[in-house]
Amino acid sequence: MRCKRVMAAALAAALSIGSAMSSMAAGWEQVGASDWKYLNDDGKYAASKWVAHTDGHWYYLKADTLMAKGWVLDPADNHWYFTDSTGALVSGLIEVNNNVYYMNETHDGTFGALYVGQKTINGVTYNFTDNGTTNGKPYTAKKYNSDGTAIAAASSSSGSSGGGGSSSSSSPLVKPQVLENLREVDSEINTQIEEAKSSGVVKSASEVTTRVTGDNQVTKSRTVTLEDDAASNSSKLAEAQDLVERMFEETIVGRNENIPVVATLPDGLTLKFDGTEDLEKLAEAWINETNYNKYKGQTGSYTVTLEDGTEVTYRVTLN
């Protein structure tokens, strides 16, 4: 989150976080029971930007102008952030769906951003990745579901509260079998990328990052770096195009054919596709002699709706 965040000076009333933003005033407008928008001085709603409240917290307004809750991918810097159920940006150690992450606590322009690397906590060095720690989990009292709702500390099951047993707020928002199927897709794509490396088309590729971003919503991100001469070598460019097309084909297996695939190119152009022939056209539009250099280093995405209703968004950055 860069310093381009907009300071909302017009927010005159103090925010009481404990009351789930019930005291927001000035530029804030409530939508429904728990959603919020922020109206700028120019009369337009804030979108795809951070807004600071006088309580000292930052809030992210999504592209649809609604306040974000849970995981936030800021397209301005391509960093992941996390906001709680009130929309407030969270920093430090957090546990989300049983995975522990460290969110930057330094005010260096990326405050709250997901940290990747080694960090020593209480004398123990942990390896933090996009998917949480890989060598144990440091303790944190800040535990959340992926939608930003807090997970209460375990309590005794004794006593009757009426209306049923205790809720299981930490239950996954996406069916385990769906996540397992998606991991198999990741594995197939990894194999294709390794083959492309062997043929001299791909230089390197990042590990895929998986985020459960809401009920039946998953976001997967990866970066693929082509060889330096890919743009000037028509044969390699064609192979790269073929690789992207095959990646598309792997990810649409098991999709709901009544719902089109929605793709957004790096320049913001949105396209809808119904079948593999259309996905071939998408690959051609994304990687050709003109657009490869234009889109290089930028991120495009496409969303596939599976048969069970799960929406999977794939974000791909080609370098």
Contacts in CASP RR format, 6 or more apart in sequence:
PFRMAT RR
TARGET T0000
AUTHOR 0000-0000-0000
METHOD contacts of the structure
MODEL  1
MRCKRVMAAALAAALSIGSAMSSMAAGWEQVGASDWKYLNDDGKYAASKW
VAHTDGHWYYLKADTLMAKGWVLDPADNHWYFTDSTGALVSGLIEVNNNV
YYMNETHDGTFGALYVGQKTINGVTYNFTDNGTTNGKPYTAKKYNSDGTA
IAAASSSSGSSGGGGSSSSSSPLVKPQVLENLREVDSEINTQIEEAKSSG
VVKSASEVTTRVTGDNQVTKSRTVTLEDDAASNSSKLAEAQDLVERMFEE
TIVGRNENIPVVATLPDGLTLKFDGTEDLEKLAEAWINETNYNKYKGQTG
SYTVTLEDGTEVTYRVTLN
1 50 0 8 1.000
1 58 0 8 1.000
1 74 0 8 1.000
1 76 0 8 1.000
1 77 0 8 1.000
1 79 0 8 1.000
1 81 0 8 1.000
1 89 0 8 1.000
1 109 0 8 1.000
1 110 0 8 1.000
1 111 0 8 1.000
1 112 0 8 1.000
1 113 0 8 1.000
2 76 0 8 1.000
2 77 0 8 1.000
2 109 0 8 1.000
2 110 0 8 1.000
3 109 0 8 1.000
4 49 0 8 1.000
4 76 0 8 1.000
5 49 0 8 1.000
5 50 0 8 1.000
5 51 0 8 1.000
5 52 0 8 1.000
5 58 0 8 1.000
6 40 0 8 1.000
6 46 0 8 1.000
6 49 0 8 1.000
6 50 0 8 1.000
6 51 0 8 1.000
6 52 0 8 1.000
7 51 0 8 1.000
7 52 0 8 1.000
8 26 0 8 1.000
8 27 0 8 1.000
8 38 0 8 1.000
8 51 0 8 1.000
8 52 0 8 1.000
8 53 0 8 1.000
10 26 0 8 1.000
10 27 0 8 1.000
10 41 0 8 1.000
11 24 0 8 1.000
11 25 0 8 1.000
11 26 0 8 1.000
11 27 0 8 1.000
11 28 0 8 1.000
11 53 0 8 1.000
11 54 0 8 1.000
12 25 0 8 1.000
12 26 0 8 1.000
12 54 0 8 1.000
13 23 0 8 1.000
13 24 0 8 1.000
13 25 0 8 1.000
13 26 0 8 1.000
13 54 0 8 1.000
14 23 0 8 1.000
14 54 0 8 1.000
14 55 0 8 1.000
15 21 0 8 1.000
15 23 0 8 1.000
15 24 0 8 1.000
15 53 0 8 1.000
15 54 0 8 1.000
15 55 0 8 1.000
15 57 0 8 1.000
16 22 0 8 1.000
16 23 0 8 1.000
17 55 0 8 1.000
17 57 0 8 1.000
17 86 0 8 1.000
17 88 0 8 1.000
18 86 0 8 1.000
20 34 0 8 1.000
20 85 0 8 1.000
20 86 0 8 1.000
21 28 0 8 1.000
21 36 0 8 1.000
21 86 0 8 1.000
21 87 0 8 1.000
24 30 0 8 1.000
24 36 0 8 1.000
24 53 0 8 1.000
27 38 0 8 1.000
27 39 0 8 1.000
27 40 0 8 1.000
28 36 0 8 1.000
28 37 0 8 1.000
28 38 0 8 1.000
28 39 0 8 1.000
29 36 0 8 1.000
29 37 0 8 1.000
29 38 0 8 1.000
29 39 0 8 1.000
30 36 0 8 1.000
31 37 0 8 1.000
31 66 0 8 1.000
35 66 0 8 1.000
35 67 0 8 1.000
36 59 0 8 1.000
36 66 0 8 1.000
36 67 0 8 1.000
37 45 0 8 1.000
37 46 0 8 1.000
37 61 0 8 1.000
37 65 0 8 1.000
37 66 0 8 1.000
37 67 0 8 1.000
38 45 0 8 1.000
38 46 0 8 1.000
38 51 0 8 1.000
38 59 0 8 1.000
38 61 0 8 1.000
38 65 0 8 1.000
38 67 0 8 1.000
39 45 0 8 1.000
39 46 0 8 1.000
40 46 0 8 1.000
45 61 0 8 1.000
45 65 0 8 1.000
46 61 0 8 1.000
46 65 0 8 1.000
47 61 0 8 1.000
47 62 0 8 1.000
47 63 0 8 1.000
47 64 0 8 1.000
47 65 0 8 1.000
48 61 0 8 1.000
48 62 0 8 1.000
48 63 0 8 1.000
48 75 0 8 1.000
48 76 0 8 1.000
49 60 0 8 1.000
49 61 0 8 1.000
49 76 0 8 1.000
50 58 0 8 1.000
50 59 0 8 1.000
50 60 0 8 1.000
50 61 0 8 1.000
50 74 0 8 1.000
50 89 0 8 1.000
51 58 0 8 1.000
51 59 0 8 1.000
51 60 0 8 1.000
51 61 0 8 1.000
52 58 0 8 1.000
52 59 0 8 1.000
53 59 0 8 1.000
57 87 0 8 1.000
57 88 0 8 1.000
57 89 0 8 1.000
58 88 0 8 1.000
58 89 0 8 1.000
58 111 0 8 1.000
59 67 0 8 1.000
59 68 0 8 1.000
59 83 0 8 1.000
59 87 0 8 1.000
59 88 0 8 1.000
59 89 0 8 1.000
60 67 0 8 1.000
60 68 0 8 1.000
60 72 0 8 1.000
60 74 0 8 1.000
60 81 0 8 1.000
60 83 0 8 1.000
60 87 0 8 1.000
60 89 0 8 1.000
61 67 0 8 1.000
61 68 0 8 1.000
62 68 0 8 1.000
62 72 0 8 1.000
67 87 0 8 1.000
68 83 0 8 1.000
68 87 0 8 1.000
69 83 0 8 1.000
69 84 0 8 1.000
69 85 0 8 1.000
69 86 0 8 1.000
69 87 0 8 1.000
69 147 0 8 1.000
69 148 0 8 1.000
70 82 0 8 1.000
70 83 0 8 1.000
70 84 0 8 1.000
70 85 0 8 1.000
70 87 0 8 1.000
70 144 0 8 1.000
70 146 0 8 1.000
70 147 0 8 1.000
70 148 0 8 1.000
70 213 0 8 1.000
70 214 0 8 1.000
71 80 0 8 1.000
71 81 0 8 1.000
71 82 0 8 1.000
71 96 0 8 1.000
71 146 0 8 1.000
71 211 0 8 1.000
71 212 0 8 1.000
71 213 0 8 1.000
71 219 0 8 1.000
72 80 0 8 1.000
72 81 0 8 1.000
72 82 0 8 1.000
72 83 0 8 1.000
73 79 0 8 1.000
73 80 0 8 1.000
73 81 0 8 1.000
73 211 0 8 1.000
73 219 0 8 1.000
73 221 0 8 1.000
73 315 0 8 1.000
74 80 0 8 1.000
74 81 0 8 1.000
75 299 0 8 1.000
77 110 0 8 1.000
77 113 0 8 1.000
78 299 0 8 1.000
78 317 0 8 1.000
79 110 0 8 1.000
79 113 0 8 1.000
79 114 0 8 1.000
80 113 0 8 1.000
80 114 0 8 1.000
80 130 0 8 1.000
80 211 0 8 1.000
81 89 0 8 1.000
81 103 0 8 1.000
81 112 0 8 1.000
81 113 0 8 1.000
81 114 0 8 1.000
82 89 0 8 1.000
82 90 0 8 1.000
82 94 0 8 1.000
82 96 0 8 1.000
82 101 0 8 1.000
82 103 0 8 1.000
82 112 0 8 1.000
82 114 0 8 1.000
82 144 0 8 1.000
82 148 0 8 1.000
83 89 0 8 1.000
83 90 0 8 1.000
83 148 0 8 1.000
84 90 0 8 1.000
84 144 0 8 1.000
84 148 0 8 1.000
84 149 0 8 1.000
84 150 0 8 1.000
85 147 0 8 1.000
85 148 0 8 1.000
85 149 0 8 1.000
85 150 0 8 1.000
87 148 0 8 1.000
89 111 0 8 1.000
89 112 0 8 1.000
90 103 0 8 1.000
90 112 0 8 1.000
90 142 0 8 1.000
90 144 0 8 1.000
91 103 0 8 1.000
91 104 0 8 1.000
91 105 0 8 1.000
91 111 0 8 1.000
91 112 0 8 1.000
92 102 0 8 1.000
92 103 0 8 1.000
92 104 0 8 1.000
92 105 0 8 1.000
92 112 0 8 1.000
92 140 0 8 1.000
92 142 0 8 1.000
93 100 0 8 1.000
93 101 0 8 1.000
93 102 0 8 1.000
93 103 0 8 1.000
93 121 0 8 1.000
93 138 0 8 1.000
93 139 0 8 1.000
93 140 0 8 1.000
93 142 0 8 1.000
94 100 0 8 1.000
94 101 0 8 1.000
94 102 0 8 1.000
94 103 0 8 1.000
94 140 0 8 1.000
94 142 0 8 1.000
94 143 0 8 1.000
94 144 0 8 1.000
95 101 0 8 1.000
95 137 0 8 1.000
95 140 0 8 1.000
95 142 0 8 1.000
95 143 0 8 1.000
95 144 0 8 1.000
95 151 0 8 1.000
96 143 0 8 1.000
96 144 0 8 1.000
96 145 0 8 1.000
96 146 0 8 1.000
96 148 0 8 1.000
97 145 0 8 1.000
97 146 0 8 1.000
97 170 0 8 1.000
97 172 0 8 1.000
97 212 0 8 1.000
98 170 0 8 1.000
99 131 0 8 1.000
99 132 0 8 1.000
99 133 0 8 1.000
99 137 0 8 1.000
100 126 0 8 1.000
100 132 0 8 1.000
100 133 0 8 1.000
100 136 0 8 1.000
100 137 0 8 1.000
100 138 0 8 1.000
100 140 0 8 1.000
101 114 0 8 1.000
101 115 0 8 1.000
101 128 0 8 1.000
101 132 0 8 1.000
101 133 0 8 1.000
102 114 0 8 1.000
102 115 0 8 1.000
102 119 0 8 1.000
102 128 0 8 1.000
103 112 0 8 1.000
103 113 0 8 1.000
103 114 0 8 1.000
103 115 0 8 1.000
104 110 0 8 1.000
104 111 0 8 1.000
104 112 0 8 1.000
104 113 0 8 1.000
104 114 0 8 1.000
104 115 0 8 1.000
105 111 0 8 1.000
105 112 0 8 1.000
114 130 0 8 1.000
115 128 0 8 1.000
116 128 0 8 1.000
116 129 0 8 1.000
116 130 0 8 1.000
117 127 0 8 1.000
117 128 0 8 1.000
117 129 0 8 1.000
118 125 0 8 1.000
118 126 0 8 1.000
118 127 0 8 1.000
118 128 0 8 1.000
119 125 0 8 1.000
119 126 0 8 1.000
119 128 0 8 1.000
120 126 0 8 1.000
121 138 0 8 1.000
122 138 0 8 1.000
124 138 0 8 1.000
126 133 0 8 1.000
126 135 0 8 1.000
126 136 0 8 1.000
126 137 0 8 1.000
126 138 0 8 1.000
127 133 0 8 1.000
127 134 0 8 1.000
127 135 0 8 1.000
129 207 0 8 1.000
130 207 0 8 1.000
130 209 0 8 1.000
131 209 0 8 1.000
131 210 0 8 1.000
141 153 0 8 1.000
142 150 0 8 1.000
143 150 0 8 1.000
143 151 0 8 1.000
143 170 0 8 1.000
144 150 0 8 1.000
144 151 0 8 1.000
145 151 0 8 1.000
145 169 0 8 1.000
145 170 0 8 1.000
145 173 0 8 1.000
146 173 0 8 1.000
146 211 0 8 1.000
146 212 0 8 1.000
146 213 0 8 1.000
146 214 0 8 1.000
147 173 0 8 1.000
147 214 0 8 1.000
147 215 0 8 1.000
149 169 0 8 1.000
151 169 0 8 1.000
151 170 0 8 1.000
152 169 0 8 1.000
155 166 0 8 1.000
157 165 0 8 1.000
157 166 0 8 1.000
172 179 0 8 1.000
172 212 0 8 1.000
173 212 0 8 1.000
173 214 0 8 1.000
173 215 0 8 1.000
173 216 0 8 1.000
173 217 0 8 1.000
174 212 0 8 1.000
174 214 0 8 1.000
174 215 0 8 1.000
174 216 0 8 1.000
174 217 0 8 1.000
174 218 0 8 1.000
174 310 0 8 1.000
175 308 0 8 1.000
175 310 0 8 1.000
178 218 0 8 1.000
178 306 0 8 1.000
178 308 0 8 1.000
178 310 0 8 1.000
179 210 0 8 1.000
179 212 0 8 1.000
179 218 0 8 1.000
182 210 0 8 1.000
182 218 0 8 1.000
182 220 0 8 1.000
182 312 0 8 1.000
185 250 0 8 1.000
185 251 0 8 1.000
185 253 0 8 1.000
186 208 0 8 1.000
186 210 0 8 1.000
186 220 0 8 1.000
188 250 0 8 1.000
189 208 0 8 1.000
189 222 0 8 1.000
189 247 0 8 1.000
189 250 0 8 1.000
189 251 0 8 1.000
190 205 0 8 1.000
190 208 0 8 1.000
192 243 0 8 1.000
192 246 0 8 1.000
192 247 0 8 1.000
192 250 0 8 1.000
193 202 0 8 1.000
193 205 0 8 1.000
193 224 0 8 1.000
193 243 0 8 1.000
196 202 0 8 1.000
196 239 0 8 1.000
196 240 0 8 1.000
196 243 0 8 1.000
197 203 0 8 1.000
197 204 0 8 1.000
197 205 0 8 1.000
199 239 0 8 1.000
200 227 0 8 1.000
200 236 0 8 1.000
201 226 0 8 1.000
201 227 0 8 1.000
201 230 0 8 1.000
201 236 0 8 1.000
201 239 0 8 1.000
201 240 0 8 1.000
201 243 0 8 1.000
202 224 0 8 1.000
202 225 0 8 1.000
202 226 0 8 1.000
202 227 0 8 1.000
202 240 0 8 1.000
202 243 0 8 1.000
203 225 0 8 1.000
203 226 0 8 1.000
203 227 0 8 1.000
203 228 0 8 1.000
204 224 0 8 1.000
204 225 0 8 1.000
205 222 0 8 1.000
205 223 0 8 1.000
205 224 0 8 1.000
205 225 0 8 1.000
206 222 0 8 1.000
206 223 0 8 1.000
206 224 0 8 1.000
207 222 0 8 1.000
208 220 0 8 1.000
208 221 0 8 1.000
208 222 0 8 1.000
209 220 0 8 1.000
209 221 0 8 1.000
209 222 0 8 1.000
210 218 0 8 1.000
210 219 0 8 1.000
210 220 0 8 1.000
211 218 0 8 1.000
211 219 0 8 1.000
211 220 0 8 1.000
211 221 0 8 1.000
212 218 0 8 1.000
213 219 0 8 1.000
216 308 0 8 1.000
216 309 0 8 1.000
216 310 0 8 1.000
216 311 0 8 1.000
217 310 0 8 1.000
217 311 0 8 1.000
217 313 0 8 1.000
218 310 0 8 1.000
218 311 0 8 1.000
218 312 0 8 1.000
218 313 0 8 1.000
219 312 0 8 1.000
219 313 0 8 1.000
219 315 0 8 1.000
220 312 0 8 1.000
220 313 0 8 1.000
220 314 0 8 1.000
220 315 0 8 1.000
221 299 0 8 1.000
221 314 0 8 1.000
221 315 0 8 1.000
221 316 0 8 1.000
221 317 0 8 1.000
222 315 0 8 1.000
222 316 0 8 1.000
222 317 0 8 1.000
223 316 0 8 1.000
223 317 0 8 1.000
223 318 0 8 1.000
223 319 0 8 1.000
224 243 0 8 1.000
224 316 0 8 1.000
224 317 0 8 1.000
224 318 0 8 1.000
224 319 0 8 1.000
225 318 0 8 1.000
225 319 0 8 1.000
226 236 0 8 1.000
226 240 0 8 1.000
226 318 0 8 1.000
226 319 0 8 1.000
227 236 0 8 1.000
229 236 0 8 1.000
230 236 0 8 1.000
230 237 0 8 1.000
230 240 0 8 1.000
230 292 0 8 1.000
231 237 0 8 1.000
231 289 0 8 1.000
231 292 0 8 1.000
231 293 0 8 1.000
231 296 0 8 1.000
234 289 0 8 1.000
237 287 0 8 1.000
237 288 0 8 1.000
237 289 0 8 1.000
237 292 0 8 1.000
240 287 0 8 1.000
240 292 0 8 1.000
240 318 0 8 1.000
241 283 0 8 1.000
241 284 0 8 1.000
241 286 0 8 1.000
241 287 0 8 1.000
241 288 0 8 1.000
242 283 0 8 1.000
244 283 0 8 1.000
244 286 0 8 1.000
244 287 0 8 1.000
244 316 0 8 1.000
244 318 0 8 1.000
245 279 0 8 1.000
245 280 0 8 1.000
245 283 0 8 1.000
247 316 0 8 1.000
248 276 0 8 1.000
248 279 0 8 1.000
248 282 0 8 1.000
248 283 0 8 1.000
248 302 0 8 1.000
249 276 0 8 1.000
249 279 0 8 1.000
251 302 0 8 1.000
251 304 0 8 1.000
251 312 0 8 1.000
251 314 0 8 1.000
252 261 0 8 1.000
252 275 0 8 1.000
252 276 0 8 1.000
252 279 0 8 1.000
252 304 0 8 1.000
254 306 0 8 1.000
254 307 0 8 1.000
255 261 0 8 1.000
255 304 0 8 1.000
255 305 0 8 1.000
255 306 0 8 1.000
255 307 0 8 1.000
256 305 0 8 1.000
256 306 0 8 1.000
256 307 0 8 1.000
256 309 0 8 1.000
257 274 0 8 1.000
257 275 0 8 1.000
259 305 0 8 1.000
260 272 0 8 1.000
260 273 0 8 1.000
260 274 0 8 1.000
261 272 0 8 1.000
261 273 0 8 1.000
261 274 0 8 1.000
261 275 0 8 1.000
261 278 0 8 1.000
261 279 0 8 1.000
261 302 0 8 1.000
261 303 0 8 1.000
261 304 0 8 1.000
262 270 0 8 1.000
262 271 0 8 1.000
262 272 0 8 1.000
262 302 0 8 1.000
262 303 0 8 1.000
263 270 0 8 1.000
263 271 0 8 1.000
263 272 0 8 1.000
263 273 0 8 1.000
263 282 0 8 1.000
263 300 0 8 1.000
263 301 0 8 1.000
263 302 0 8 1.000
263 303 0 8 1.000
264 270 0 8 1.000
264 271 0 8 1.000
264 300 0 8 1.000
264 301 0 8 1.000
264 302 0 8 1.000
265 271 0 8 1.000
265 285 0 8 1.000
265 286 0 8 1.000
265 295 0 8 1.000
265 300 0 8 1.000
266 294 0 8 1.000
266 295 0 8 1.000
266 297 0 8 1.000
266 298 0 8 1.000
266 299 0 8 1.000
266 300 0 8 1.000
267 294 0 8 1.000
267 295 0 8 1.000
267 298 0 8 1.000
271 282 0 8 1.000
271 285 0 8 1.000
273 279 0 8 1.000
273 281 0 8 1.000
273 282 0 8 1.000
282 302 0 8 1.000
285 291 0 8 1.000
286 295 0 8 1.000
286 300 0 8 1.000
286 318 0 8 1.000
287 318 0 8 1.000
292 318 0 8 1.000
295 318 0 8 1.000
296 318 0 8 1.000
296 319 0 8 1.000
297 317 0 8 1.000
297 318 0 8 1.000
297 319 0 8 1.000
298 317 0 8 1.000
298 318 0 8 1.000
299 315 0 8 1.000
299 316 0 8 1.000
299 317 0 8 1.000
300 315 0 8 1.000
300 316 0 8 1.000
300 317 0 8 1.000
301 313 0 8 1.000
301 314 0 8 1.000
301 315 0 8 1.000
301 316 0 8 1.000
302 313 0 8 1.000
302 314 0 8 1.000
303 311 0 8 1.000
303 312 0 8 1.000
303 313 0 8 1.000
303 314 0 8 1.000
304 311 0 8 1.000
304 312 0 8 1.000
304 313 0 8 1.000
304 314 0 8 1.000
305 311 0 8 1.000
305 312 0 8 1.000
306 312 0 8 1.000
END
